[in-house]
Amino acid sequence: MTQRLHLVFGGELTDPSQNVFRDTNDIHIVGMFPDYASAYNAWKTEAQRTVDNAHMRYFIAHIHRLRDEEAAASPTEELGS
């Protein structure tokens, strides 16, 4: 069974119309979740908690899309470290 990991994180943006964080050291990592439904619930909770700050945004990152073990490695990945 494939895991569908999701990361919920957020922070204050420099401008509400852009996705640029004011200070990357202050990014709030809410957590890693095993499915979209639980990630969405965590995202919604944090978004509602910070609704009064127009510069505050939370996001859901689909971590499972970053690495597919069955897909061929990218040319960069094949270079190694």
Sequence and secondary structure as in RCSB ss.txt:
>XXXX:A:sequence
MTQRLHLVFGGELTDPSQNVFRDTNDIHIVGMFPDYASAYNAWKTEAQRTVDNAHMRYFIAHIHRLRDEEAAASP
TEELGS
>XXXX:A:secstr
     EEEEEEEBSSTTS  BS GGG EEEEEESSHHHHHHHHHHHHHHTTT TTEEEEEEEGGGT  TTS   H
HHHH  
